[in-house]
């Protein structure tokens, strides 16, 4: 199994209300993906509650193989969901590791 974790930092120029709207839209879209990408074993989006830290959003997911992670990354439904943050994120970090 492979754990896929992605962190996102949103633009500081967004108001708290704007950030909340984008974050909720992203969470809803990402967490709906297993219905159309059945090889996703688990997926969850969480919001950082510690304002002293850099990252705003954490996406945590699990797949059987790294190849499935790569297939997920180019799936049109994932690309559409990820596009929600395209113009409002300033940074992204990712790690994939065996579990």
Buried (B, 14 or more C-beta within 10 A) or exposed (E): EBBBBBBBBBBEEBEEEEBEBBBEEBBEBBBEBBEEBEBBBEBEBEBBEEEEEEBBBBBBBBBEEEEBBEBBEEBEBBEEBBEBBEEBBEEBEEEBEEE
